[in-house]
Amino acid sequence: MTVACIITSVINTSSSSYFYGPRSLFTSEERFNQSLNTIKTIRSFIPDSDILYIEGSIICDEWENTIKGLVTHYINNSDNVLSKNLIDCNLKGAGEAIQILDTLNYMQNISKDYSHIIKISGRYFLNDSFDLTKILHNKPTFCKGKYTHEYDLFSTVLISIPINYINKFMNVLNDFITICNTYISSKNFNVNTLPFYEKYIPKKMEDINIIHHCGVSGFIASYPEFYSC
């Protein structure tokens, strides 16, 4: 069976900041080119995969057509008000959660069998240490890198979910989105009660495969650091 790779992307980011700092230090053009590299490395390291690219902003026709020509399915959910509110909110992870969920709902209309769903955050890329066999596990695979380990968080730049866990994954994403919407509507900012995507999703998936290196690199959007895990 084929592997499906979901790329979550927001090329034109909101001018608002996350609760901890700026949303992106990169221009839209830089983010576009970084995302093209995401696609390029997936095609190189997982050549037989289907790529589903979901964009959460309005981009120019030239960029959109370029992406469409490189991927299997292109989705733009920026016209969905509920999705866009989460994409542009100040909670990191809320936007990615709804983008993954929107893509999985879209996939229900695809008559193709997949063994795994691999989510890769746009702008990050697979590096030469990437090993597909490590993440095609019979349990959901999450990475706990050197930085995230210190805060009891997981890296979510790459997640691998076996197809028989997809319904549970969708339920967990829905629950997380409900928590985020409740938090946003309360307008009661408290760093101690923030819903952390990097902690909530792996914890609620429960029986998971933990790796400590997944072979992904890229520049963190909010501060000038090159990250590898």
N, C-alpha and C positions, 0 to 999 in steps of 0.2 A: 504493500500500500504506500501511497505518497505521503510525504510530510507537507503540512501547510505552515508557512511562515507568515505571521502577522507583523507588519511594521506599523507602529503607532507614530503619527507625525503631526506637528503643528508648525508649519513653516513661518506663517505670519502670526507672531505671538501677540497676546494682549499687552497693552501698555502698563497694566496693573502688575504689582509684584506679588510673589508668594509671601507667606507670613514671615519667612526667615530671610528674604532678600530678593534681588532682582530676578525676573523670570528668565531672561536670556541676555547674555553679553554679546551674542552673535547677531549679525544682520540677517534679514530674510534670505538674501542671496547665499550667504555662508551656510545657513541652515539647509537650504535647497541642495547645495553641492555636497554637504556632509551626508544628506539623506540619499543622494545618488550613490555615494560610496557604500552606504548600508546595503542597497540593492545589489551593487556590484559584488560585494564579498559574499552575500548569500548565494548568488549565482555561481560563484567560484567554489565555495565550500559545501553547498547543498544543491548541486546542479539540477537534480530531478524534482526539487520542491516546487509547489505552487506558492507564489507570493501574493498576499492580500495586503495592499497598502491603503491605510485609512488616514485621510487628511482632515484635520479639524479646523482649517481656516480657508478663506477664499484666496486662491492663488491665480496668477495670470495664466492665460490659455497656453502659452508656450511651455511653461513649467509643467502644467497639468498634462499636456499631451506628451511631453518627454517622459514623465513618470508612467503614464498609461502604456507607452510603448515598451517599457522595461519589466512590467509586472503582469501577473495573471489576472488579477482583479483590482480595480481601483474604486475606492469608496470615498465620498466626501460627506461628512456628517455635520458640516458647519451650518447648514440651514435648519438643523433640528434644534429648536430653542432650548429644550431641556438638556440636550447633550452639550450645546455651546456654553450654557451657564456653568456647567461643571468644568469644561475645558478652561474657561477663563477665570474660575474662582481662585482664591488664594491658597487652596489646599493642594499640595503636590500629591499626585496619585489619583485624585478624583477624575481628572480628565482622561488619564490613561485607562482607568477602570471602565469608563463609559465607552471609550473607543474600542476596547477589546470586546465589550458586551455587544456593541452595535455590529462589530464584525462577525461575531459568532452567530448573531441573529441573521445576518446577511447570508452566512454560510449554510443555513438551513434550507436555502433554495438551490444549493449546489448539489447535484446528484453525483457525488464522488466520495469514495471511501478514503479516509485519512487515518494513519496510525497514530500520529501525534500532531498537536498544535504547538508550534514554537513561536513565542512572542519576543520580538526584538524591538527595543525602543529606537525610533528614528534618530539618525545622526551617529549612532554607535555602529561599530563594524566588527565583523569577525576577524580575529588575527590568526597568525600562523600556528598558535597553540590550540586553536579550536579543534575539538574532537567530538564529532557527531555521536559516536557510540556512547559517550559519557552521559549524554542528555536524553537519549532514546531509551529511557528506563521505563519499567512497568509501573512506576509511581510518579506523581508530579515531581519535577526536579527544580530546585531553587538553589541559588548560589549564596554562600555566606563568605564574603571576601574579608580582606584584612581590615578595612574601615568599618564595614557594616557590623562585623563581629563585636566590635567594642560597644556598640549601642543596642545589642540584641536585635538588630535589624537584618534583613536579607537584601541582597542586591536584586533589583527587579529589572535590570536592563535586558536580561534574558530569562525567560520562563519556559519550561517544556511540560506540556500536559498530555498524557495519553488520552486517546479518544474516549475511553470508557469512564474517564473522570470529568468529561466536559460538562455534563449536567450539574454536577456538584460545583464545579468551577463557576458556572454561570450563576448559581444560587449564591455563592460566596460574594461574587462581584455585585450582584443585586443588593445584598445585605449591606455591603460596604457603601454603596451609592446612597442607600437610604440613610445610613448614619451620617454621611457627608451632607446630604440635603438638610437633615435635621440640625446639624451643627451650623450650617450656613444660615438657615432661617432664624436660629436663636440669636445670632449676632452677639454671642457671648464668648469672646476669644479667651481661651485659657490653654496655654501651651501644655499643661499637664493632662488635659482631656482631649487633645487633638487626635483625630483618627489617623494613624500612620499606616498607609498602604503597605509599606515594606515589612510591617510586622503583622498586620491583620490578615492579609491574604494567605501567607504560608501557614500561620497558626490555625486558621479555620479549615484549611485543606487537610490538616492533621497528619495523616500518614504519608510523609513525603521523603523523597530522596534528596539528601543534602550534599552538595559538592562545594569545594572551596576554590575552584578555578573553572571558569566556563569559556575562556578564550574570546572575550569581548573587550574592546577598547573604544575610547572616544573622549571628547572634551565635555566636561560637565558644563551645563548651560549657565548656571547661576554664579559660578566663580571660576577664575582662570586656573583650572587644574585638569591635567590629562589623566584619565582614569582607566585602569585595566583590572579585570577580575576574571 
